[in-house]
Amino acid sequence: MEQNVLGLTRVDAGGGWLIFKLPPAEIAVHPTDGLGKHEFYFMCDDIEKTLMELTAKGVTISEPISNQRWGRLASIKLPSGADLPIYQPLHPTAYDLEG
C-alpha cells in the first residue's frame, strides 16, 4: 500500500513513476578546489518535530541528528533503500526573500 508520508502533492505518470510537487526550494552553490558534486537535502524549520512526525508515519531515521556548522542534519530511509538528508539550517536562507 502506497503512503504519502512526506505529504507532497504528486501525480502518477504511469508505471509507478511518481512526480512530486516540491515546496519552495533553494540551491546552494559552493566553491571547491576539487571535483564538483551534487547533493539533495530537504530543509525544515524544526528537525526534532519533523523527524518525530515522520517516525509516527513509519519512516525510518537512518542517520540521527548531528550538528554541523551550517545546520542540524539527519537522514531518512527512502523505500528504495537510499538515504535522504534533511536539515534545519543555521545559516541565512533565501527562502523568504522577495525577488
C-alpha positions as CSV (number, residue, x, y, z in Angstrom):
1,M,0.0,0.0,0.0
2,E,1.4,3.4,-1.0
3,Q,1.7,6.0,1.6
4,N,2.4,9.7,1.1
5,V,4.3,10.2,4.4
6,L,6.1,13.3,3.3
7,G,2.8,15.0,2.5
8,L,3.8,16.1,-1.0
9,T,1.3,16.5,-3.8
10,R,2.0,14.0,-6.6
11,V,0.8,12.5,-9.8
12,D,1.5,9.0,-11.2
13,A,3.0,9.4,-14.7
14,G,2.4,5.7,-15.3
15,G,4.2,2.6,-14.4
16,G,4.7,3.7,-10.8
17,W,6.7,6.8,-11.8
18,L,5.6,9.4,-9.3
19,I,6.2,13.1,-9.8
20,F,6.1,15.2,-6.7
21,K,5.4,18.9,-6.4
22,L,8.1,20.3,-4.1
23,P,7.7,23.2,-1.7
24,P,9.7,26.4,-2.3
25,A,13.4,25.5,-2.6
26,E,16.9,26.9,-2.5
27,I,20.0,25.9,-4.4
28,A,23.4,26.4,-2.8
29,V,26.5,26.8,-5.0
30,H,29.8,26.4,-3.1
31,P,33.3,27.0,-4.3
32,T,35.6,23.9,-4.4
33,D,39.2,23.1,-5.2
34,G,38.2,19.6,-6.2
35,L,35.7,17.9,-8.5
36,G,32.2,19.3,-8.3
37,K,29.3,17.2,-6.9
38,H,25.5,17.4,-6.4
39,E,23.6,16.8,-3.3
40,F,19.9,17.0,-2.5
41,Y,18.6,17.8,1.0
42,F,15.1,18.6,2.4
43,M,15.1,21.6,4.6
44,C,12.8,22.0,7.7
45,D,12.2,24.6,10.4
46,D,12.3,22.2,13.4
47,I,14.2,18.9,12.8
48,E,13.1,17.2,16.0
49,K,9.5,17.9,15.3
50,T,9.8,16.8,11.6
51,L,11.6,13.6,12.5
52,M,9.0,12.8,15.2
53,E,6.2,13.3,12.7
54,L,7.9,11.2,10.1
55,T,8.7,8.4,12.6
56,A,5.0,8.4,13.6
57,K,4.2,7.7,9.9
58,G,6.6,4.7,9.8
59,V,9.6,6.4,8.3
60,T,13.0,5.1,9.4
61,I,15.6,7.6,10.6
62,S,18.8,6.3,9.0
63,E,21.2,8.9,10.5
64,P,20.4,10.6,13.8
65,I,20.7,14.4,14.2
66,S,24.2,15.7,14.1
67,N,25.3,19.3,14.5
68,Q,27.1,20.8,11.5
69,R,28.5,24.4,11.4
70,W,25.7,25.2,8.8
71,G,22.8,23.3,10.3
72,R,21.3,20.3,12.2
73,L,21.5,17.3,9.9
74,A,19.8,13.8,9.8
75,S,18.7,11.3,7.2
76,I,15.6,9.3,6.5
77,K,15.4,6.0,4.6
78,L,13.5,6.0,1.3
79,P,11.6,3.0,0.1
80,S,14.4,2.4,-2.4
81,G,16.8,1.9,0.5
82,A,18.6,5.2,-0.3
83,D,19.1,7.8,2.4
84,L,17.6,11.3,2.0
85,P,19.3,14.0,4.1
86,I,17.1,16.5,5.9
87,Y,18.3,19.5,7.8
88,Q,17.4,22.5,9.8
89,P,19.5,25.4,8.6
90,L,21.5,27.6,11.0
91,H,22.6,29.9,8.1
92,P,20.7,32.7,6.5
93,T,18.2,31.4,3.9
94,A,16.9,32.9,0.6
95,Y,13.6,31.1,1.1
96,D,11.7,34.2,2.5
97,L,13.4,36.8,0.4
98,E,11.4,38.7,-2.2
99,G,12.7,39.0,-5.7
